[in-house]
Amino acid sequence: MNNFNLDLTGKVAVVTGAGGVLCSDFAKAIAKCGAKVALLDINLEAASAFAKEINDDGGIAIAVKANCLEKASLEEARLEVNSKLGPCDILINGAGGNNPRATTANEYFDEALIDNPDVKDFFGLTPEGFKFVLDLNVTAAFLTTQVFALDMAKAGHGNIINISSMNAFRPLTKIPAYSAAKAGVSNFTQWLAVHFANAGIRVNALAPGFFVSNQNRALLFNPDGTPTARTEKILRGTPMGRFGDSSELLGGLLFFLNDEASSFITGVVLPIDGGFSAYSGV
């Protein structure tokens, strides 16, 4: 899980979306480095299971229920974290994702699908669905940072890592809201980096390529386990020819968290994508 020997002893880390595959791995890696970790998720049961794994392995972790779209919920979570672990030094804004309400059935415009009630094309997307995905990614990062960076700003040090995506570099078909949202996360990362540069807070982002998670599994694999047509297209566009493993995000994560190795790095969005963003297709 962690062979990088980074010492985060005495640090308090808050990881949102920690009930999921990728962010729970982030929490485990940070705990392995000695930090006390608060796993925040709207699904307390999932976060609690991962917190128990960390504690059983000798780390220090708590699970905290939080809705990253509600500031009051985040403020309650901050009070609990501060009471049980101390003020936040590290914030991982991992909460986010897509939603079927903001996803089209077709990759390209098809006149025959206009007004077809059985197929959701671009013109069938709802403002509510589109806004939900924008909020889930951008507004959640804004609210969580606003709440947890307050202690960092007062202390004069801190480290914030947002989770962007390949969609921020090149929008993928079918998911316009998610693509726009992740581009917003990258831009917001740069804005925060500038804003907090004189406060001792560094802000960077990871931009994962294609990793299998609970959220996208049904898009990538058929019920019988065979790859979908979308998976075949993804792998053709990834020079390394495979999906990433969540452990392959940890090097970038821990590099950003290393205040010696990355002391002059802020406002960076790091692709971890097997070459996807570099490949033109020919």
C-alpha positions as CSV (number, residue, x, y, z in Angstrom):
1,M,0.0,0.0,0.0
2,N,2.7,2.5,0.8
3,N,6.4,2.1,0.1
4,F,7.3,5.8,0.0
5,N,8.3,6.3,3.7
6,L,6.7,9.7,4.1
7,D,6.4,10.7,7.7
8,L,3.1,12.5,8.4
9,T,3.1,11.8,12.2
10,G,1.2,14.5,14.0
11,K,-0.8,15.6,11.0
12,V,-4.6,15.4,10.8
13,A,-6.0,14.5,7.4
14,V,-9.6,14.9,6.2
15,V,-10.6,12.8,3.2
16,T,-14.0,13.3,1.7
17,G,-15.7,10.6,-0.4
18,A,-13.8,8.1,1.8
19,G,-16.5,5.5,1.6
20,G,-15.4,4.8,-2.0
21,V,-12.7,2.7,-3.6
22,L,-10.1,5.4,-4.5
23,C,-10.5,7.7,-1.6
24,S,-10.5,4.9,1.0
25,D,-7.1,3.9,-0.5
26,F,-6.0,7.5,-0.1
27,A,-7.0,7.4,3.6
28,K,-5.2,4.1,4.2
29,A,-2.0,5.4,2.6
30,I,-2.0,8.6,4.6
31,A,-2.7,6.6,7.8
32,K,0.3,4.4,7.0
33,C,2.4,7.5,6.9
34,G,1.4,8.2,10.5
35,A,-1.3,10.8,10.1
36,K,-4.6,10.7,12.0
37,V,-7.3,10.4,9.4
38,A,-11.0,11.4,9.3
39,L,-12.9,9.6,6.7
40,L,-15.9,11.7,5.6
41,D,-18.8,10.3,3.6
42,I,-22.5,10.6,3.3
43,N,-22.5,6.8,3.6
44,L,-21.3,6.4,7.2
45,E,-21.4,2.6,7.1
46,A,-18.9,2.5,4.2
47,A,-16.6,5.0,5.8
48,S,-16.8,3.2,9.2
49,A,-15.7,-0.1,7.6
50,F,-12.6,1.5,6.1
51,A,-11.8,3.4,9.3
52,K,-12.0,0.1,11.2
53,E,-9.5,-1.4,8.7
54,I,-7.1,1.4,9.4
55,N,-7.5,1.1,13.2
56,D,-7.1,-2.7,13.0
57,D,-3.9,-2.1,11.1
58,G,-2.5,0.1,13.9
59,G,-3.5,3.5,12.5
60,I,-5.7,6.2,13.9
61,A,-8.9,6.9,12.0
62,I,-12.5,8.0,12.6
63,A,-15.5,7.9,10.3
64,V,-17.7,11.0,10.1
65,K,-21.0,11.4,8.3
66,A,-21.0,14.5,6.2
67,N,-22.9,15.8,3.2
68,C,-20.4,17.9,1.2
69,L,-23.3,19.8,-0.4
70,E,-24.4,21.2,2.9
71,K,-22.2,23.6,4.7
72,A,-23.9,23.0,8.1
73,S,-23.2,19.3,7.8
74,L,-19.5,20.0,7.0
75,E,-19.2,22.4,9.9
76,E,-20.6,19.7,12.3
77,A,-18.0,17.3,10.8
78,R,-15.2,19.9,11.4
79,L,-16.2,20.2,15.1
80,E,-16.1,16.4,15.4
81,V,-12.8,16.1,13.7
82,N,-11.3,18.9,15.8
83,S,-12.6,17.4,19.0
84,K,-11.4,13.8,18.3
85,L,-8.2,14.3,16.2
86,G,-7.4,18.0,16.1
87,P,-7.5,20.8,13.4
88,C,-7.1,19.7,9.8
89,D,-3.6,19.9,8.2
90,I,-4.4,17.9,5.0
91,L,-7.6,18.0,3.0
92,I,-8.4,15.6,0.2
93,N,-11.4,16.7,-1.7
94,G,-12.4,13.3,-3.0
95,A,-16.2,13.6,-3.0
96,G,-17.6,13.8,-6.5
97,G,-18.8,11.7,-9.4
98,N,-21.3,11.6,-12.3
99,N,-25.0,10.8,-12.3
100,P,-27.3,9.1,-14.9
101,R,-29.5,12.2,-15.0
102,A,-26.6,14.1,-16.7
103,T,-25.6,11.3,-19.1
104,T,-26.7,11.0,-22.7
105,A,-27.4,7.7,-24.3
106,N,-25.7,8.6,-27.6
107,E,-22.2,9.8,-28.3
108,Y,-23.1,11.9,-31.4
109,F,-26.2,13.9,-32.3
110,D,-28.8,11.8,-34.1
111,E,-31.8,13.6,-35.5
112,A,-33.9,10.4,-35.2
113,L,-33.6,10.5,-31.4
114,I,-35.1,14.0,-31.0
115,D,-38.3,13.8,-29.0
116,N,-37.9,10.0,-28.5
117,P,-39.1,9.4,-25.0
118,D,-37.2,6.1,-24.8
119,V,-33.7,7.5,-25.4
120,K,-32.2,10.4,-23.5
121,D,-30.2,12.6,-25.8
122,F,-28.6,16.0,-25.1
123,F,-32.0,17.7,-25.5
124,G,-33.5,15.4,-22.9
125,L,-31.1,16.3,-20.1
126,T,-32.7,18.2,-17.3
127,P,-31.2,21.3,-15.7
128,E,-31.6,19.6,-12.3
129,G,-29.5,16.6,-13.3
130,F,-26.8,18.8,-14.9
131,K,-26.6,21.1,-11.9
132,F,-26.5,18.2,-9.5
133,V,-23.3,16.9,-11.1
134,L,-21.7,20.4,-11.1
135,D,-22.6,20.8,-7.4
136,L,-21.3,17.3,-6.6
137,N,-17.9,18.1,-7.9
138,V,-17.3,21.9,-7.8
139,T,-19.6,23.2,-5.1
140,A,-18.7,20.3,-2.8
141,A,-15.0,21.1,-3.2
142,F,-15.7,24.8,-2.6
143,L,-17.8,24.2,0.6
144,T,-15.4,21.6,2.0
145,T,-12.4,23.8,1.4
146,Q,-14.2,26.8,2.9
147,V,-14.9,24.9,6.1
148,F,-11.7,22.9,6.6
149,A,-9.1,25.4,5.2
150,L,-10.1,27.9,7.9
151,D,-7.9,26.1,10.5
152,M,-5.1,25.9,8.0
153,A,-5.2,29.6,7.2
154,K,-5.1,30.4,10.9
155,A,-2.2,28.0,11.5
156,G,-0.2,29.3,8.5
157,H,0.2,25.9,6.8
158,G,-1.8,23.2,5.1
159,N,-2.1,21.0,2.1
160,I,-5.1,20.6,-0.1
161,I,-5.5,18.1,-2.9
162,N,-8.5,18.1,-5.2
163,I,-9.5,15.3,-7.6
164,S,-9.8,16.3,-11.2
165,S,-10.1,13.9,-14.2
166,M,-9.1,13.2,-17.7
167,N,-12.4,14.9,-18.6
168,A,-10.8,18.2,-17.6
169,F,-8.3,17.9,-20.4
170,R,-10.5,16.4,-23.1
171,P,-14.3,15.9,-22.5
172,L,-15.5,12.4,-22.9
173,T,-18.7,11.7,-24.9
174,K,-22.0,11.1,-23.1
175,I,-21.0,13.0,-19.9
176,P,-21.1,16.7,-20.5
177,A,-21.8,17.8,-16.9
178,Y,-19.1,15.7,-15.4
179,S,-16.6,16.9,-18.0
180,A,-17.5,20.5,-17.4
181,A,-17.4,19.9,-13.6
182,K,-13.9,18.4,-13.6
183,A,-12.6,21.3,-15.8
184,G,-14.1,23.5,-13.1
185,V,-12.2,21.5,-10.4
186,S,-8.9,22.0,-12.2
187,N,-9.5,25.7,-12.6
188,F,-10.7,26.1,-8.9
189,T,-7.5,24.3,-7.9
190,Q,-5.4,26.9,-9.6
191,W,-7.5,29.7,-8.1
192,L,-7.1,28.4,-4.6
193,A,-3.4,27.9,-5.1
194,V,-3.0,31.6,-5.9
195,H,-5.3,32.8,-3.2
196,F,-3.6,30.8,-0.5
197,A,0.0,31.1,-1.7
198,N,0.7,33.7,1.0
199,A,-1.0,31.6,3.7
200,G,1.4,28.7,3.7
201,I,-1.2,26.4,2.0
202,R,-0.4,24.5,-1.1
203,V,-3.2,23.4,-3.4
204,N,-2.8,20.8,-6.2
205,A,-4.9,18.2,-7.9
206,L,-4.7,14.6,-9.2
207,A,-6.2,13.9,-12.6
208,P,-6.8,10.1,-12.8
209,G,-7.2,8.4,-16.1
210,F,-9.4,5.3,-16.1
211,F,-9.7,3.3,-13.0
212,V,-12.5,0.8,-12.2
213,S,-14.7,1.9,-9.3
214,N,-18.1,1.2,-8.0
215,Q,-19.5,4.2,-9.8
216,N,-18.3,3.3,-13.3
217,R,-18.2,-0.5,-13.2
218,A,-21.5,-1.0,-15.0
219,L,-20.3,1.3,-17.8
220,L,-17.0,-0.6,-18.2
221,F,-18.2,-4.2,-17.9
222,N,-21.2,-6.2,-19.0
223,P,-23.1,-8.3,-16.4
224,D,-21.1,-11.4,-17.5
225,G,-17.8,-9.6,-16.8
226,T,-16.9,-9.0,-20.5
227,P,-15.7,-5.5,-21.4
228,T,-18.2,-3.1,-22.9
229,A,-17.6,-1.3,-26.2
230,R,-16.7,1.8,-24.2
231,T,-14.0,-0.1,-22.3
232,E,-12.5,-1.2,-25.6
233,K,-12.4,2.4,-26.8
234,I,-10.8,3.6,-23.6
235,L,-8.1,0.9,-23.7
236,R,-7.3,1.7,-27.4
237,G,-6.8,5.3,-26.3
238,T,-4.5,4.4,-23.4
239,P,-1.0,3.7,-24.6
240,M,-0.3,1.4,-21.6
241,G,-3.4,-0.6,-22.8
242,R,-4.9,-1.2,-19.3
243,F,-6.9,0.4,-16.5
244,G,-5.0,1.9,-13.7
245,D,-4.9,0.4,-10.2
246,S,-5.9,2.7,-7.4
247,S,-2.4,2.1,-5.8
248,E,-0.9,3.8,-8.8
249,L,-2.4,7.1,-7.6
250,L,-0.6,7.0,-4.3
251,G,2.8,8.1,-5.6
252,G,1.4,11.4,-6.9
253,L,-0.7,11.8,-3.7
254,L,2.2,11.4,-1.3
255,F,4.5,13.5,-3.5
256,F,2.1,16.4,-3.2
257,L,1.9,15.8,0.6
258,N,5.6,15.8,1.0
259,D,6.4,19.3,2.1
260,E,10.1,18.9,1.3
261,A,9.9,17.2,-2.1
262,S,7.1,19.5,-3.4
263,S,7.6,22.6,-1.3
264,F,7.5,24.9,-4.4
265,I,4.7,23.1,-6.2
266,T,1.2,24.6,-6.1
267,G,-1.6,25.0,-8.6
268,V,-0.6,21.8,-10.5
269,V,-3.0,19.3,-12.0
270,L,-1.1,16.0,-12.4
271,P,-2.4,13.4,-15.0
272,I,-2.0,9.8,-13.9
273,D,-3.4,8.1,-16.9
274,G,-1.2,5.6,-18.6
275,G,-0.5,8.1,-21.4
276,F,-4.1,8.8,-22.3
277,S,-3.8,12.6,-22.3
278,A,-0.6,12.4,-24.5
279,Y,-2.1,10.1,-27.2
280,S,-3.6,11.6,-30.3
281,G,-5.0,8.3,-31.5
282,V,-2.5,7.9,-34.3
